[in-house]
Amino acid sequence: MDIIESLEWRYATKKFDNTRTLPQHKVNTLTKAFNLTATSYGLQPLKLIVINDKDLQQQLTEFSWNQQQVADASHVFVFCIEKNLDKKYIEAYFSNVKKTRNTPDNILKPFKEQLIASFASKSKDEIYTWAAKQAYLALGNLLTVCALEEIDSCPMEGFIPEKYDEVLNLEEKGLQSVLVLPIGYRAEDDMFSEFKKVRRPIEDTVITY
């Protein structure tokens, strides 16, 4: 399939085949795509929790408003944001830039100091909103990669983050859950897979100058 055909094929899977498991190389493709997602300033304020434990998935289903996709999917991805986006975090990022590109300190220092000052002036709510937007970028990227790899998926905002954080011990990891993405293979009797996509005409959504 070409990319448009793949996106036509994709839909928010309502029922997964719980007898099928994604091969590890497919999961690896998705985790690498996650890590390659563009983020603001390149700071990557994200981590991805990969769950392939049916007991844990069943436990999390209760905190996903009983959406059965969480229990039946091959894997469940939980998109998390870093809670401590402070001076130490930003300095670690610039150390990685220096190590990777061998960029001189005098080139990096002005931008580093600018970012440290900028984040120090933001409220917790402002930083959360900024970081959550980066999680949505990663989710959108993975939805496209899933389509290209013929992996079914169902993006979810409908879950209780506080409960996920508790079950997954995210507080001790300095993380906070933002989005959930069950992935796997659609069930043969998922009638939604046959529904036509409902989209506005492209002339109503794209403006060209």
Backbone as JSON Lines, residues from 0, in Angstrom:
{"i":0,"aa":"M","n":[0.84,-1.2,0.0],"ca":[0.0,0.0,0.0],"c":[0.87,1.25,0.0]}
{"i":1,"aa":"D","n":[0.42,2.29,-0.72],"ca":[1.12,3.55,-0.6],"c":[0.59,4.26,0.65]}
{"i":2,"aa":"I","n":[1.15,5.42,0.96],"ca":[0.83,6.05,2.23],"c":[-0.64,6.47,2.34]}
{"i":3,"aa":"I","n":[-1.24,6.93,1.25],"ca":[-2.66,7.31,1.31],"c":[-3.54,6.09,1.49]}
{"i":4,"aa":"E","n":[-3.23,5.02,0.79],"ca":[-3.98,3.78,0.97],"c":[-3.85,3.27,2.4]}
{"i":5,"aa":"S","n":[-2.66,3.41,2.96],"ca":[-2.44,2.97,4.35],"c":[-3.27,3.78,5.32]}
{"i":6,"aa":"L","n":[-3.35,5.08,5.08],"ca":[-4.15,5.94,5.96],"c":[-5.64,5.69,5.78]}
{"i":7,"aa":"E","n":[-6.05,5.31,4.58],"ca":[-7.44,4.92,4.36],"c":[-7.76,3.62,5.1]}
{"i":8,"aa":"W","n":[-6.8,2.72,5.13],"ca":[-6.96,1.43,5.79],"c":[-7.07,1.58,7.3]}
{"i":9,"aa":"R","n":[-6.36,2.55,7.85],"ca":[-6.32,2.76,9.3],"c":[-7.67,3.21,9.84]}
{"i":10,"aa":"Y","n":[-8.01,2.75,11.01],"ca":[-9.19,3.24,11.73],"c":[-8.96,3.01,13.21]}
{"i":11,"aa":"A","n":[-9.76,3.65,14.05],"ca":[-9.64,3.46,15.49],"c":[-10.26,2.11,15.84]}
{"i":12,"aa":"T","n":[-9.42,1.13,16.02],"ca":[-9.87,-0.26,16.19],"c":[-10.71,-0.41,17.46]}
{"i":13,"aa":"K","n":[-11.89,-0.95,17.27],"ca":[-12.81,-1.12,18.4],"c":[-12.7,-2.5,19.03]}
{"i":14,"aa":"K","n":[-12.2,-3.48,18.26],"ca":[-12.09,-4.84,18.79],"c":[-10.83,-5.49,18.24]}
{"i":15,"aa":"F","n":[-9.94,-5.86,19.15],"ca":[-8.7,-6.51,18.75],"c":[-8.85,-8.03,18.82]}
{"i":16,"aa":"D","n":[-8.06,-8.72,18.0],"ca":[-7.96,-10.17,18.07],"c":[-7.0,-10.51,19.2]}
{"i":17,"aa":"N","n":[-7.53,-10.99,20.31],"ca":[-6.68,-11.22,21.49],"c":[-5.85,-12.5,21.4]}
{"i":18,"aa":"T","n":[-5.93,-13.21,20.25],"ca":[-5.11,-14.41,20.06],"c":[-3.84,-14.11,19.28]}
{"i":19,"aa":"R","n":[-3.71,-12.88,18.78],"ca":[-2.57,-12.54,17.94],"c":[-1.64,-11.55,18.65]}
{"i":20,"aa":"T","n":[-0.36,-11.77,18.48],"ca":[0.64,-10.92,19.11],"c":[1.55,-10.32,18.04]}
{"i":21,"aa":"L","n":[1.86,-9.07,18.17],"ca":[2.78,-8.43,17.23],"c":[4.18,-9.03,17.36]}
{"i":22,"aa":"P","n":[4.85,-9.29,16.24],"ca":[6.25,-9.75,16.33],"c":[7.13,-8.63,16.89]}
{"i":23,"aa":"Q","n":[8.19,-9.02,17.54],"ca":[9.04,-8.04,18.23],"c":[9.62,-7.01,17.27]}
{"i":24,"aa":"H","n":[9.91,-7.4,16.03],"ca":[10.5,-6.44,15.1],"c":[9.52,-5.32,14.77]}
{"i":25,"aa":"K","n":[8.21,-5.61,14.8],"ca":[7.22,-4.56,14.57],"c":[7.19,-3.6,15.76]}
{"i":26,"aa":"V","n":[7.25,-4.16,16.95],"ca":[7.28,-3.32,18.16],"c":[8.53,-2.45,18.15]}
{"i":27,"aa":"N","n":[9.66,-3.03,17.74],"ca":[10.91,-2.27,17.68],"c":[10.81,-1.11,16.7]}
{"i":28,"aa":"T","n":[10.14,-1.34,15.57],"ca":[9.95,-0.26,14.6],"c":[9.19,0.9,15.23]}
{"i":29,"aa":"L","n":[8.15,0.58,15.98],"ca":[7.34,1.62,16.61],"c":[8.12,2.36,17.7]}
{"i":30,"aa":"T","n":[8.9,1.65,18.5],"ca":[9.64,2.33,19.55],"c":[10.73,3.23,18.96]}
{"i":31,"aa":"K","n":[11.33,2.78,17.85],"ca":[12.33,3.62,17.19],"c":[11.67,4.86,16.58]}
{"i":32,"aa":"A","n":[10.48,4.67,16.0],"ca":[9.74,5.81,15.44],"c":[9.37,6.8,16.53]}
{"i":33,"aa":"F","n":[8.97,6.28,17.68],"ca":[8.69,7.15,18.83],"c":[9.91,7.99,19.17]}
{"i":34,"aa":"N","n":[11.06,7.35,19.23],"ca":[12.28,8.06,19.62],"c":[12.73,9.06,18.57]}
{"i":35,"aa":"L","n":[12.31,8.88,17.32],"ca":[12.68,9.79,16.23],"c":[11.67,10.92,16.03]}
{"i":36,"aa":"T","n":[10.59,10.91,16.8],"ca":[9.57,11.95,16.64],"c":[10.16,13.34,16.92]}
{"i":37,"aa":"A","n":[9.77,14.29,16.11],"ca":[10.18,15.68,16.34],"c":[9.54,16.21,17.63]}
{"i":38,"aa":"T","n":[10.32,16.94,18.42],"ca":[9.78,17.61,19.61],"c":[10.32,19.03,19.68]}
{"i":39,"aa":"S","n":[9.6,19.88,20.34],"ca":[9.99,21.28,20.48],"c":[11.37,21.39,21.14]}
{"i":40,"aa":"Y","n":[12.25,22.17,20.53],"ca":[13.64,22.36,20.96],"c":[14.47,21.08,20.91]}
{"i":41,"aa":"G","n":[13.86,19.97,20.49],"ca":[14.55,18.68,20.51],"c":[14.7,18.1,21.9]}
{"i":42,"aa":"L","n":[13.94,18.6,22.87],"ca":[14.14,18.22,24.27],"c":[13.59,16.84,24.63]}
{"i":43,"aa":"Q","n":[12.71,16.28,23.82],"ca":[12.15,14.94,24.08],"c":[11.68,14.78,25.53]}
{"i":44,"aa":"P","n":[10.68,15.54,25.95],"ca":[10.22,15.44,27.35],"c":[9.28,14.25,27.55]}
{"i":45,"aa":"L","n":[9.57,13.14,26.88],"ca":[8.64,12.01,26.81],"c":[9.32,10.69,27.14]}
{"i":46,"aa":"K","n":[8.52,9.76,27.61],"ca":[8.93,8.36,27.68],"c":[7.73,7.51,27.28]}
{"i":47,"aa":"L","n":[8.02,6.34,26.75],"ca":[6.98,5.43,26.29],"c":[7.02,4.16,27.14]}
{"i":48,"aa":"I","n":[5.9,3.84,27.77],"ca":[5.78,2.59,28.5],"c":[5.17,1.55,27.55]}
{"i":49,"aa":"V","n":[5.85,0.43,27.38],"ca":[5.38,-0.64,26.5],"c":[4.9,-1.8,27.37]}
{"i":50,"aa":"I","n":[3.62,-2.12,27.25],"ca":[3.02,-3.16,28.09],"c":[2.63,-4.35,27.22]}
{"i":51,"aa":"N","n":[3.11,-5.53,27.61],"ca":[2.75,-6.79,26.95],"c":[2.52,-7.85,28.03]}
{"i":52,"aa":"D","n":[1.64,-7.51,28.95],"ca":[1.34,-8.35,30.1],"c":[-0.18,-8.36,30.25]}
{"i":53,"aa":"K","n":[-0.81,-9.48,29.94],"ca":[-2.27,-9.53,29.9],"c":[-2.9,-9.24,31.25]}
{"i":54,"aa":"D","n":[-2.28,-9.68,32.33],"ca":[-2.83,-9.39,33.66],"c":[-2.8,-7.89,33.93]}
{"i":55,"aa":"L","n":[-1.7,-7.26,33.57],"ca":[-1.58,-5.81,33.77],"c":[-2.55,-5.07,32.85]}
{"i":56,"aa":"Q","n":[-2.69,-5.54,31.62],"ca":[-3.64,-4.9,30.7],"c":[-5.06,-5.01,31.22]}
{"i":57,"aa":"Q","n":[-5.4,-6.16,31.77],"ca":[-6.74,-6.34,32.33],"c":[-6.96,-5.4,33.51]}
{"i":58,"aa":"Q","n":[-5.94,-5.23,34.32],"ca":[-6.04,-4.33,35.46],"c":[-6.25,-2.89,35.0]}
{"i":59,"aa":"L","n":[-5.55,-2.49,33.94],"ca":[-5.65,-1.12,33.45],"c":[-6.97,-0.86,32.72]}
{"i":60,"aa":"T","n":[-7.62,-1.92,32.26],"ca":[-8.9,-1.76,31.57],"c":[-9.93,-1.07,32.46]}
{"i":61,"aa":"E","n":[-9.93,-1.41,33.72],"ca":[-10.85,-0.78,34.67],"c":[-10.66,0.73,34.71]}
{"i":62,"aa":"F","n":[-9.41,1.17,34.54],"ca":[-9.11,2.59,34.6],"c":[-9.09,3.24,33.22]}
{"i":63,"aa":"S","n":[-9.63,2.5,32.24],"ca":[-9.78,2.99,30.86],"c":[-11.25,3.0,30.49]}
{"i":64,"aa":"W","n":[-12.08,3.23,31.5],"ca":[-13.54,3.25,31.32],"c":[-14.0,1.95,30.66]}
{"i":65,"aa":"N","n":[-13.33,0.85,31.07],"ca":[-13.69,-0.51,30.63],"c":[-13.68,-0.68,29.11]}
{"i":66,"aa":"Q","n":[-12.81,0.06,28.45],"ca":[-12.63,-0.12,27.01],"c":[-11.81,-1.4,26.8]}
{"i":67,"aa":"Q","n":[-12.44,-2.39,26.21],"ca":[-11.86,-3.72,26.12],"c":[-10.62,-3.78,25.25]}
{"i":68,"aa":"Q","n":[-10.41,-2.77,24.43],"ca":[-9.21,-2.75,23.58],"c":[-7.93,-2.85,24.42]}
{"i":69,"aa":"V","n":[-7.96,-2.25,25.61],"ca":[-6.77,-2.28,26.47],"c":[-6.43,-3.7,26.89]}
{"i":70,"aa":"A","n":[-7.45,-4.49,27.17],"ca":[-7.23,-5.88,27.58],"c":[-6.86,-6.78,26.41]}
{"i":71,"aa":"D","n":[-7.46,-6.55,25.25],"ca":[-7.32,-7.47,24.13],"c":[-6.18,-7.17,23.18]}
{"i":72,"aa":"A","n":[-5.64,-5.97,23.23],"ca":[-4.57,-5.6,22.31],"c":[-3.33,-6.46,22.53]}
{"i":73,"aa":"S","n":[-2.53,-6.58,21.49],"ca":[-1.25,-7.27,21.62],"c":[-0.35,-6.55,22.62]}
{"i":74,"aa":"H","n":[-0.24,-5.25,22.47],"ca":[0.56,-4.41,23.36],"c":[-0.23,-3.13,23.65]}
{"i":75,"aa":"V","n":[0.1,-2.5,24.74],"ca":[-0.46,-1.19,25.06],"c":[0.7,-0.22,25.28]}
{"i":76,"aa":"F","n":[0.68,0.89,24.53],"ca":[1.67,1.94,24.7],"c":[1.07,3.04,25.57]}
{"i":77,"aa":"V","n":[1.82,3.48,26.56],"ca":[1.41,4.59,27.4],"c":[2.41,5.73,27.2]}
{"i":78,"aa":"F","n":[1.92,6.85,26.68],"ca":[2.77,8.01,26.44],"c":[2.84,8.84,27.72]}
{"i":79,"aa":"C","n":[4.05,9.07,28.18],"ca":[4.25,9.79,29.43],"c":[5.12,11.02,29.21]}
{"i":80,"aa":"I","n":[4.94,11.99,30.09],"ca":[5.8,13.18,30.05],"c":[6.67,13.23,31.3]}
{"i":81,"aa":"E","n":[7.83,13.81,31.13],"ca":[8.74,14.02,32.26],"c":[8.17,15.11,33.18]}
{"i":82,"aa":"K","n":[8.19,14.86,34.46],"ca":[7.64,15.82,35.41],"c":[8.67,16.87,35.84]}
{"i":83,"aa":"N","n":[9.94,16.55,35.68],"ca":[10.99,17.45,36.17],"c":[11.8,18.01,35.0]}
{"i":84,"aa":"L","n":[11.18,18.95,34.31],"ca":[11.86,19.59,33.18],"c":[12.58,20.84,33.7]}
{"i":85,"aa":"D","n":[13.64,20.58,34.44],"ca":[14.35,21.64,35.15],"c":[15.72,21.89,34.53]}
{"i":86,"aa":"K","n":[16.53,22.67,35.23],"ca":[17.87,23.0,34.74],"c":[18.7,21.74,34.5]}
{"i":87,"aa":"K","n":[18.61,20.78,35.41],"ca":[19.39,19.55,35.27],"c":[19.01,18.79,34.01]}
{"i":88,"aa":"Y","n":[17.7,18.73,33.72],"ca":[17.23,18.03,32.52],"c":[17.75,18.72,31.26]}
{"i":89,"aa":"I","n":[17.66,20.04,31.22],"ca":[18.09,20.78,30.04],"c":[19.61,20.67,29.85]}
{"i":90,"aa":"E","n":[20.35,20.71,30.94],"ca":[21.8,20.56,30.83],"c":[22.18,19.18,30.3]}
{"i":91,"aa":"A","n":[21.42,18.14,30.71],"ca":[21.68,16.79,30.2],"c":[21.44,16.72,28.69]}
{"i":92,"aa":"Y","n":[20.4,17.45,28.22],"ca":[20.13,17.48,26.79],"c":[21.31,18.09,26.04]}
{"i":93,"aa":"F","n":[21.81,19.2,26.52],"ca":[22.91,19.87,25.82],"c":[24.22,19.06,25.92]}
{"i":94,"aa":"S","n":[24.38,18.29,26.99],"ca":[25.54,17.39,27.07],"c":[25.46,16.33,25.99]}
{"i":95,"aa":"N","n":[24.24,15.87,25.72],"ca":[24.04,14.88,24.66],"c":[24.3,15.47,23.28]}
{"i":96,"aa":"V","n":[23.88,16.73,23.1],"ca":[24.16,17.42,21.83],"c":[25.67,17.51,21.62]}
{"i":97,"aa":"K","n":[26.39,17.92,22.66],"ca":[27.84,18.06,22.56],"c":[28.51,16.73,22.25]}
{"i":98,"aa":"K","n":[28.05,15.67,22.94],"ca":[28.63,14.35,22.73],"c":[28.34,13.83,21.33]}
{"i":99,"aa":"T","n":[27.12,14.06,20.84],"ca":[26.7,13.52,19.54],"c":[27.32,14.29,18.37]}
{"i":100,"aa":"R","n":[27.37,15.61,18.5],"ca":[27.8,16.44,17.37],"c":[29.16,17.11,17.57]}
{"i":101,"aa":"N","n":[29.7,16.95,18.77],"ca":[30.97,17.6,19.09],"c":[30.88,19.12,18.92]}
{"i":102,"aa":"T","n":[29.72,19.68,19.31],"ca":[29.5,21.12,19.2],"c":[30.22,21.84,20.35]}
{"i":103,"aa":"P","n":[30.97,22.88,20.05],"ca":[31.7,23.61,21.1],"c":[30.75,24.24,22.12]}
{"i":104,"aa":"D","n":[31.22,24.33,23.37],"ca":[30.41,24.91,24.45],"c":[30.0,26.35,24.16]}
{"i":105,"aa":"N","n":[30.88,27.1,23.54],"ca":[30.57,28.51,23.29],"c":[29.42,28.69,22.3]}
{"i":106,"aa":"I","n":[29.18,27.66,21.46],"ca":[28.05,27.69,20.53],"c":[26.77,27.31,21.26]}
{"i":107,"aa":"L","n":[26.87,26.32,22.16],"ca":[25.69,25.8,22.86],"c":[25.23,26.69,24.01]}
{"i":108,"aa":"K","n":[26.17,27.37,24.65],"ca":[25.87,28.08,25.9],"c":[24.73,29.1,25.79]}
{"i":109,"aa":"P","n":[24.68,29.97,24.77],"ca":[23.59,30.96,24.73],"c":[22.2,30.32,24.67]}
{"i":110,"aa":"F","n":[22.04,29.3,23.82],"ca":[20.74,28.64,23.69],"c":[20.4,27.89,24.97]}
{"i":111,"aa":"K","n":[21.39,27.23,25.55],"ca":[21.17,26.5,26.8],"c":[20.69,27.44,27.9]}
{"i":112,"aa":"E","n":[21.36,28.55,28.06],"ca":[20.97,29.49,29.1],"c":[19.6,30.09,28.84]}
{"i":113,"aa":"Q","n":[19.29,30.32,27.56],"ca":[17.98,30.84,27.19],"c":[16.88,29.86,27.58]}
{"i":114,"aa":"L","n":[17.08,28.57,27.3],"ca":[16.07,27.56,27.62],"c":[15.92,27.4,29.14]}
{"i":115,"aa":"I","n":[17.02,27.38,29.85],"ca":[16.96,27.25,31.31],"c":[16.16,28.4,31.91]}
{"i":116,"aa":"A","n":[16.41,29.61,31.44],"ca":[15.68,30.78,31.94],"c":[14.22,30.71,31.56]}
{"i":117,"aa":"S","n":[13.93,30.28,30.34],"ca":[12.56,30.2,29.86],"c":[11.74,29.21,30.68]}
{"i":118,"aa":"F","n":[12.28,28.03,30.91],"ca":[11.54,27.02,31.67],"c":[11.42,27.39,33.14]}
{"i":119,"aa":"A","n":[12.42,28.07,33.67],"ca":[12.36,28.5,35.07],"c":[11.25,29.51,35.29]}
{"i":120,"aa":"S","n":[10.87,30.24,34.24],"ca":[9.84,31.27,34.37],"c":[8.43,30.73,34.14]}
{"i":121,"aa":"K","n":[8.32,29.49,33.72],"ca":[7.0,28.92,33.42],"c":[6.38,28.27,34.65]}
{"i":122,"aa":"S","n":[5.06,28.28,34.7],"ca":[4.35,27.59,35.78],"c":[4.32,26.09,35.48]}
{"i":123,"aa":"K","n":[3.96,25.29,36.48],"ca":[3.84,23.85,36.27],"c":[2.79,23.53,35.21]}
{"i":124,"aa":"D","n":[1.69,24.28,35.23],"ca":[0.64,24.06,34.24],"c":[1.11,24.37,32.83]}
{"i":125,"aa":"E","n":[1.9,25.43,32.69],"ca":[2.42,25.79,31.37],"c":[3.37,24.72,30.84]}
{"i":126,"aa":"I","n":[4.21,24.2,31.72],"ca":[5.16,23.16,31.32],"c":[4.42,21.88,30.98]}
{"i":127,"aa":"Y","n":[3.38,21.55,31.77],"ca":[2.58,20.36,31.48],"c":[1.94,20.48,30.09]}
{"i":128,"aa":"T","n":[1.34,21.62,29.81],"ca":[0.68,21.82,28.51],"c":[1.67,21.69,27.37]}
{"i":129,"aa":"W","n":[2.84,22.28,27.54],"ca":[3.88,22.2,26.5],"c":[4.32,20.76,26.29]}
{"i":130,"aa":"A","n":[4.58,20.05,27.38],"ca":[5.06,18.67,27.27],"c":[3.98,17.76,26.69]}
{"i":131,"aa":"A","n":[2.72,17.96,27.09],"ca":[1.63,17.13,26.59],"c":[1.48,17.3,25.08]}
{"i":132,"aa":"K","n":[1.73,18.5,24.57],"ca":[1.66,18.71,23.12],"c":[2.7,17.86,22.4]}
{"i":133,"aa":"Q","n":[3.84,17.65,23.03],"ca":[4.88,16.82,22.43],"c":[4.42,15.35,22.39]}
{"i":134,"aa":"A","n":[3.67,14.94,23.42],"ca":[3.13,13.57,23.43],"c":[2.16,13.36,22.28]}
{"i":135,"aa":"Y","n":[1.36,14.38,21.98],"ca":[0.42,14.27,20.86],"c":[1.16,14.19,19.53]}
{"i":136,"aa":"L","n":[2.29,14.9,19.42],"ca":[3.1,14.78,18.21],"c":[3.57,13.33,18.03]}
{"i":137,"aa":"A","n":[4.04,12.74,19.12],"ca":[4.52,11.36,19.07],"c":[3.39,10.39,18.73]}
{"i":138,"aa":"L","n":[2.22,10.62,19.31],"ca":[1.07,9.77,19.01],"c":[0.72,9.84,17.53]}
{"i":139,"aa":"G","n":[0.65,11.05,16.98],"ca":[0.33,11.2,15.56],"c":[1.34,10.5,14.68]}
{"i":140,"aa":"N","n":[2.61,10.62,15.04],"ca":[3.65,9.95,14.27],"c":[3.45,8.44,14.3]}
{"i":141,"aa":"L","n":[3.18,7.88,15.47],"ca":[3.03,6.43,15.58],"c":[1.77,5.92,14.88]}
{"i":142,"aa":"L","n":[0.72,6.73,14.86],"ca":[-0.48,6.31,14.13],"c":[-0.18,6.12,12.64]}
{"i":143,"aa":"T","n":[0.63,7.01,12.1],"ca":[1.01,6.89,10.69],"c":[1.91,5.69,10.47]}
{"i":144,"aa":"V","n":[2.88,5.49,11.36],"ca":[3.77,4.34,11.21],"c":[2.99,3.04,11.36]}
{"i":145,"aa":"C","n":[2.05,3.0,12.29],"ca":[1.19,1.82,12.44],"c":[0.47,1.52,11.13]}
{"i":146,"aa":"A","n":[-0.08,2.55,10.52],"ca":[-0.8,2.35,9.26],"c":[0.13,1.78,8.19]}
{"i":147,"aa":"L","n":[1.32,2.32,8.08],"ca":[2.28,1.86,7.07],"c":[2.71,0.42,7.33]}
{"i":148,"aa":"E","n":[2.76,0.04,8.6],"ca":[3.19,-1.32,8.97],"c":[2.02,-2.29,9.08]}
{"i":149,"aa":"E","n":[0.81,-1.81,8.77],"ca":[-0.42,-2.62,8.89],"c":[-0.59,-3.16,10.31]}
{"i":150,"aa":"I","n":[-0.38,-2.26,11.26],"ca":[-0.63,-2.54,12.67],"c":[-1.87,-1.76,13.07]}
{"i":151,"aa":"D","n":[-2.82,-2.44,13.67],"ca":[-4.04,-1.75,14.09],"c":[-3.81,-1.03,15.41]}
{"i":152,"aa":"S","n":[-4.54,0.06,15.59],"ca":[-4.32,0.88,16.77],"c":[-5.6,1.62,17.16]}
{"i":153,"aa":"C","n":[-5.62,2.09,18.4],"ca":[-6.78,2.85,18.87],"c":[-6.31,3.91,19.86]}
{"i":154,"aa":"P","n":[-6.09,5.15,19.39],"ca":[-5.63,6.21,20.29],"c":[-6.68,6.54,21.34]}
{"i":155,"aa":"M","n":[-6.23,6.72,22.59],"ca":[-7.17,6.95,23.69],"c":[-6.75,8.11,24.58]}
{"i":156,"aa":"E","n":[-7.7,9.0,24.8],"ca":[-7.6,9.97,25.88],"c":[-8.49,9.54,27.05]}
{"i":157,"aa":"G","n":[-9.39,8.6,26.78],"ca":[-10.37,8.17,27.77],"c":[-9.82,7.16,28.76]}
{"i":158,"aa":"F","n":[-9.04,7.65,29.69],"ca":[-8.53,6.82,30.77],"c":[-8.29,7.72,31.99]}
{"i":159,"aa":"I","n":[-7.99,7.12,33.12],"ca":[-7.78,7.89,34.35],"c":[-6.28,7.95,34.62]}
{"i":160,"aa":"P","n":[-5.63,9.05,34.24],"ca":[-4.17,9.12,34.35],"c":[-3.64,8.83,35.75]}
{"i":161,"aa":"E","n":[-4.33,9.35,36.78],"ca":[-3.84,9.15,38.14],"c":[-3.76,7.67,38.5]}
{"i":162,"aa":"K","n":[-4.73,6.88,38.02],"ca":[-4.74,5.45,38.31],"c":[-3.64,4.73,37.52]}
{"i":163,"aa":"Y","n":[-3.47,5.12,36.25],"ca":[-2.37,4.54,35.46],"c":[-1.04,4.84,36.15]}
{"i":164,"aa":"D","n":[-0.87,6.08,36.58],"ca":[0.38,6.48,37.24],"c":[0.63,5.62,38.47]}
{"i":165,"aa":"E","n":[-0.44,5.34,39.21],"ca":[-0.32,4.54,40.43],"c":[0.04,3.09,40.1]}
{"i":166,"aa":"V","n":[-0.7,2.48,39.17],"ca":[-0.47,1.08,38.83],"c":[0.92,0.87,38.24]}
{"i":167,"aa":"L","n":[1.38,1.81,37.43],"ca":[2.66,1.68,36.73],"c":[3.83,2.29,37.51]}
{"i":168,"aa":"N","n":[3.55,2.77,38.72],"ca":[4.6,3.37,39.57],"c":[5.33,4.5,38.85]}
{"i":169,"aa":"L","n":[4.56,5.35,38.18],"ca":[5.19,6.4,37.38],"c":[5.74,7.55,38.23]}
{"i":170,"aa":"E","n":[5.15,7.76,39.39],"ca":[5.62,8.85,40.26],"c":[7.1,8.66,40.59]}
{"i":171,"aa":"E","n":[7.49,7.43,40.93],"ca":[8.89,7.18,41.29],"c":[9.82,7.27,40.09]}
{"i":172,"aa":"K","n":[9.24,7.22,38.9],"ca":[10.04,7.37,37.67],"c":[10.05,8.82,37.19]}
{"i":173,"aa":"G","n":[9.36,9.7,37.91],"ca":[9.3,11.1,37.51],"c":[8.47,11.34,36.28]}
{"i":174,"aa":"L","n":[7.45,10.47,36.07],"ca":[6.65,10.53,34.86],"c":[5.17,10.73,35.17]}
{"i":175,"aa":"Q","n":[4.45,11.13,34.15],"ca":[3.0,11.33,34.24],"c":[2.37,10.88,32.94]}
{"i":176,"aa":"S","n":[1.37,10.0,33.0],"ca":[0.74,9.47,31.79],"c":[-0.16,10.52,31.15]}
{"i":177,"aa":"V","n":[-0.18,10.51,29.8],"ca":[-0.94,11.51,29.05],"c":[-1.87,10.85,28.02]}
{"i":178,"aa":"L","n":[-1.39,9.81,27.34],"ca":[-2.15,9.17,26.27],"c":[-1.91,7.67,26.29]}
{"i":179,"aa":"V","n":[-2.88,6.93,25.75],"ca":[-2.78,5.47,25.69],"c":[-3.02,5.02,24.25]}
{"i":180,"aa":"L","n":[-2.24,4.03,23.8],"ca":[-2.39,3.51,22.44],"c":[-2.32,1.98,22.45]}
{"i":181,"aa":"P","n":[-3.47,1.3,22.51],"ca":[-3.46,-0.14,22.3],"c":[-3.14,-0.43,20.83]}
{"i":182,"aa":"I","n":[-2.33,-1.46,20.59],"ca":[-1.96,-1.83,19.23],"c":[-2.04,-3.35,19.06]}
{"i":183,"aa":"G","n":[-2.2,-3.8,17.83],"ca":[-2.27,-5.22,17.56],"c":[-2.91,-5.48,16.22]}
{"i":184,"aa":"Y","n":[-3.84,-6.43,16.19],"ca":[-4.53,-6.8,14.96],"c":[-6.03,-6.78,15.19]}
{"i":185,"aa":"R","n":[-6.74,-6.2,14.26],"ca":[-8.19,-6.12,14.36],"c":[-8.84,-7.5,14.37]}
{"i":186,"aa":"A","n":[-9.92,-7.63,15.11],"ca":[-10.69,-8.87,15.09],"c":[-11.49,-8.95,13.79]}
{"i":187,"aa":"E","n":[-11.69,-10.15,13.3],"ca":[-12.41,-10.32,12.05],"c":[-13.85,-9.83,12.14]}
{"i":188,"aa":"D","n":[-14.41,-9.86,13.34],"ca":[-15.81,-9.45,13.49],"c":[-15.96,-8.02,14.0]}
{"i":189,"aa":"D","n":[-14.88,-7.21,13.87],"ca":[-15.01,-5.79,14.22],"c":[-15.68,-5.08,13.05]}
{"i":190,"aa":"M","n":[-16.96,-4.82,13.19],"ca":[-17.72,-4.25,12.08],"c":[-17.24,-2.86,11.7]}
{"i":191,"aa":"F","n":[-16.58,-2.18,12.62],"ca":[-16.13,-0.82,12.34],"c":[-15.02,-0.8,11.29]}
{"i":192,"aa":"S","n":[-14.34,-1.93,11.09],"ca":[-13.27,-1.96,10.1],"c":[-13.79,-1.81,8.68]}
{"i":193,"aa":"E","n":[-15.08,-2.08,8.49],"ca":[-15.67,-1.98,7.16],"c":[-16.36,-0.65,6.9]}
{"i":194,"aa":"F","n":[-16.46,0.17,7.92],"ca":[-17.15,1.45,7.76],"c":[-16.33,2.41,6.9]}
{"i":195,"aa":"K","n":[-17.0,3.19,6.08],"ca":[-16.32,4.22,5.31],"c":[-15.86,5.33,6.25]}
{"i":196,"aa":"K","n":[-14.72,5.92,5.92],"ca":[-14.24,7.05,6.71],"c":[-15.18,8.24,6.54]}
{"i":197,"aa":"V","n":[-15.42,8.93,7.63],"ca":[-16.23,10.15,7.59],"c":[-15.28,11.34,7.73]}
{"i":198,"aa":"R","n":[-15.09,12.06,6.66],"ca":[-14.21,13.21,6.66],"c":[-14.88,14.34,5.88]}
{"i":199,"aa":"R","n":[-14.57,15.56,6.27],"ca":[-15.03,16.7,5.49],"c":[-14.33,16.69,4.14]}
{"i":200,"aa":"P","n":[-14.96,17.25,3.1],"ca":[-14.28,17.34,1.8],"c":[-12.95,18.09,1.93]}
{"i":201,"aa":"I","n":[-11.96,17.66,1.2],"ca":[-10.64,18.26,1.34],"c":[-10.64,19.75,1.02]}
{"i":202,"aa":"E","n":[-11.55,20.16,0.13],"ca":[-11.63,21.59,-0.19],"c":[-12.13,22.41,0.99]}
{"i":203,"aa":"D","n":[-12.76,21.74,1.98],"ca":[-13.22,22.44,3.19],"c":[-12.19,22.43,4.31]}
{"i":204,"aa":"T","n":[-11.13,21.66,4.14],"ca":[-10.14,21.58,5.2],"c":[-8.76,22.08,4.81]}
{"i":205,"aa":"V","n":[-8.54,22.3,3.51],"ca":[-7.24,22.79,3.03],"c":[-7.45,24.1,2.3]}
{"i":206,"aa":"I","n":[-6.71,25.13,2.73],"ca":[-6.77,26.44,2.09],"c":[-5.42,26.7,1.41]}
{"i":207,"aa":"T","n":[-5.45,26.99,0.15],"ca":[-4.24,27.23,-0.61],"c":[-4.17,28.68,-1.07]}
{"i":208,"aa":"Y","n":[-3.05,29.31,-0.85],"ca":[-2.83,30.7,-1.33],"c":[-1.89,30.67,-2.53]}
